[in-house]
Amino acid sequence: MDHSMSHHGAATFGHINVHAAFSDVIARVETVIDQETALLRENRAVELAEFNTRKQQGLLELNRILRNFSQLDLKRVDHDNVARLVGKLEANRQVLAHHLRAIDEISGLVSRALQEAESDGTYGRGGV
C-alpha cells in the first residue's frame, strides 16, 4: 500500500487521509448510536438487528482504518472524539441492558401466566 505523507505530515491511505477517514467513521457510528439510544429511551420500536449490523459495519471500518495507522497517527488521534464515542456507547449499553431486563421480566410473566392457565385446565382438553 502507498502510505505517503500529505503536506500536513499525516499518512494517507490511497488518497484518503486516515485521520479524516477515522473521524468520519466515528461520526457515523455516533449517529447510529444516538438514533438507537433515542428510540430506546422513547420506548419506540427498534430494529435491533439493523442497528447491530450498522454498528458492526462501523467497527469493521474503524478496524480497517486503524490497521493503516502509524504510531505517529495513533498519537495524533482526537482523543475527545474517541472519549465522546465511548461515553455514547456506554449510555447505549445501559439503555439496551434496561430493555433486555424488561423483556426478560415480561417473558417471565407470560411464561408463568401460560403455566398457570395450563394447570387450571384453561387450555387443557376440557378447556376452550
C-alpha positions in Angstrom: 0.0 0.0 0.0 1.1 3.5 -0.7 1.4 5.3 2.7 2.7 8.7 1.7 2.8 11.7 3.8 0.5 14.6 3.0 1.6 18.2 3.1 0.3 18.2 6.8 2.5 15.2 7.7 -0.4 12.8 8.1 -0.2 9.4 6.5 -2.6 8.8 3.7 -4.3 5.5 2.7 -4.5 5.7 -1.0 -5.8 9.3 -1.4 -7.7 9.3 1.9 -6.2 10.9 5.0 -6.5 8.2 7.7 -7.4 10.8 10.3 -10.2 12.2 8.2 -11.5 8.7 7.5 -11.3 7.8 11.2 -13.2 10.9 12.2 -15.8 10.3 9.5 -16.4 6.7 10.7 -16.5 7.9 14.4 -19.2 10.4 13.4 -21.3 7.8 11.5 -21.1 5.3 14.4 -22.1 8.1 16.8 -25.1 8.9 14.6 -26.2 5.2 14.7 -25.7 5.0 18.5 -27.6 8.3 19.0 -30.5 7.1 16.9 -30.8 3.7 18.6 -30.4 5.2 22.1 -33.1 7.8 21.4 -35.5 5.3 20.1 -35.0 3.0 23.1 -35.4 5.9 25.5 -38.6 6.9 23.8 -39.8 3.2 24.1 -40.3 3.1 20.4 -40.0 0.1 18.2 -36.4 -0.6 17.4 -35.0 -3.0 14.8 -32.1 -4.2 17.0 -30.7 -6.4 14.2 -30.5 -3.5 11.8 -28.7 -1.3 14.4 -26.4 -4.2 15.3 -25.5 -4.6 11.6 -24.8 -0.9 11.3 -22.7 -0.8 14.4 -20.7 -3.9 13.3 -20.1 -2.2 9.9 -18.7 0.9 11.7 -16.5 -1.3 13.9 -15.2 -3.1 10.8 -14.4 0.2 9.1 -12.6 1.5 12.2 -10.5 -1.7 12.4 -9.6 -1.3 8.7 -8.5 2.3 9.2 -6.6 1.6 12.4 -4.6 -1.2 10.6 -3.3 1.6 8.4 -2.3 3.9 11.3 1.3 4.5 12.1 2.5 5.1 15.6 2.5 8.8 14.8 -1.1 8.6 13.5 -2.2 7.0 16.8 -0.6 9.8 18.8 -2.5 12.3 16.7 -5.9 10.8 17.2 -8.5 13.3 18.6 -9.0 11.7 22.0 -12.0 13.9 22.7 -13.9 12.3 19.8 -13.0 8.8 20.9 -13.9 9.6 24.5 -17.3 11.0 23.4 -18.0 7.8 21.4 -17.0 5.7 24.3 -19.5 7.6 26.5 -22.2 7.2 24.0 -21.5 3.5 23.7 -21.8 3.2 27.5 -25.1 5.0 27.6 -26.3 2.9 24.7 -25.2 -0.3 26.6 -27.1 0.8 29.7 -30.3 1.6 27.8 -30.1 -1.8 26.0 -29.5 -3.6 29.3 -32.5 -1.9 30.8 -34.7 -3.0 27.8 -33.3 -6.5 28.0 -34.2 -6.8 31.7 -37.7 -5.5 30.9 -38.1 -8.1 28.1 -36.8 -10.8 30.4 -39.4 -9.8 33.1 -42.2 -9.7 30.5 -41.3 -13.1 29.1 -41.2 -14.5 32.7 -44.7 -13.1 33.4 -46.1 -14.5 30.1 -44.5 -17.9 30.8 -45.9 -18.0 34.4 -49.4 -17.0 33.1 -49.3 -19.8 30.5 -48.2 -22.3 33.1 -51.0 -21.3 35.4 -53.5 -21.4 32.6 -52.4 -24.9 31.7 -52.5 -26.1 35.3 -56.1 -24.8 35.9 -57.3 -26.6 32.8 -58.0 -23.5 30.8 -56.0 -24.8 27.8 -56.4 -28.5 28.6 -58.6 -31.0 26.8 -61.8 -29.7 28.6 -60.9 -26.1 28.2 -61.8 -23.7 25.5 
